[in-house]
Amino acid sequence: MSMENETIKKYDGKTIRIEKSLYRIEVIATPAEISVYLHPLSGGDTAYSKTDTGSYPYTHGGKVYQQAVMKAREIHKEIEESIEPDIKE
């Protein structure tokens, strides 16, 4: 998988505002998996697209953190859907 994917380029390294907090988007794409991280630029916890919404950090995190996790998941899903499967017959 190359970083030439337009959807990845649309997000990777950009910033996004959630409530009043600014986050830098980091997309890590390898042949094995895709990960999306939202790094807060003014303190707080990094949101990760694979965070379990039943986990302690999520359930006890603040509203903005929870929204950031959901946004990371949304971006992750959009990237996955934009990648053509390379299926060989």
C-alpha positions in Angstrom: 0.0 0.0 0.0 1.5 3.3 -0.9 1.0 6.7 0.6 -0.2 7.8 -2.9 -3.8 7.2 -1.7 -5.7 10.5 -2.1 -7.8 10.0 1.0 -4.7 9.4 3.1 -3.1 12.6 1.7 -6.3 14.5 2.4 -5.8 13.8 6.1 -2.2 12.9 7.0 -0.4 15.8 8.7 -3.5 18.1 8.6 -5.2 19.6 11.6 -8.8 19.3 12.7 -10.7 21.1 15.4 -12.9 19.2 17.8 -14.9 21.5 20.1 -12.2 24.1 21.0 -9.3 21.6 20.8 -7.0 21.4 17.8 -5.6 18.0 16.7 -3.0 17.0 14.2 -4.0 13.9 12.2 -1.4 11.1 11.7 -2.2 8.3 9.4 0.0 5.2 9.5 -0.6 2.9 6.6 1.3 -0.3 6.2 0.4 -3.4 4.1 -0.9 -5.0 7.3 -3.0 -2.2 8.7 -4.1 1.4 8.9 -4.0 3.4 12.1 -5.3 6.9 12.6 -4.1 9.1 15.5 -5.3 12.5 16.5 -2.6 14.3 18.5 -3.9 17.2 20.6 -1.8 20.3 20.0 -2.7 21.9 23.4 -2.4 19.0 25.8 -4.6 16.0 26.5 -4.7 12.4 25.3 -4.0 11.2 21.8 -7.1 9.7 20.2 -6.6 6.4 18.4 -8.9 4.9 15.8 -8.6 1.4 17.3 -9.5 2.5 20.9 -12.1 0.2 22.3 -15.2 2.3 23.2 -15.8 0.0 26.2 -12.3 0.5 27.6 -11.5 2.5 30.8 -9.6 5.3 29.0 -12.6 5.9 26.6 -15.4 5.6 29.2 -13.6 7.8 31.7 -12.1 10.2 29.1 -13.7 13.6 28.6 -16.3 14.4 26.0 -13.8 16.0 23.7 -11.5 12.9 23.9 -14.4 10.6 23.1 -15.4 12.8 20.1 -11.7 12.7 18.9 -11.7 8.9 19.1 -15.0 8.8 17.1 -13.5 11.2 14.5 -10.4 9.0 14.2 -12.6 6.0 13.6 -14.5 7.9 11.0 -11.3 8.9 9.1 -10.0 5.3 9.4 -13.2 4.0 7.9 -13.1 6.6 5.1 -9.5 5.6 4.3 -10.3 1.9 4.3 -13.2 2.4 2.0 -11.0 4.4 -0.4 -8.4 1.6 -0.8 -9.0 -0.7 -3.7 -8.5 -4.3 -2.6 -5.6 -5.9 -4.5 -7.1 -9.3 -5.1 -5.3 -11.8 -7.3 -7.2 -14.6 -8.9 
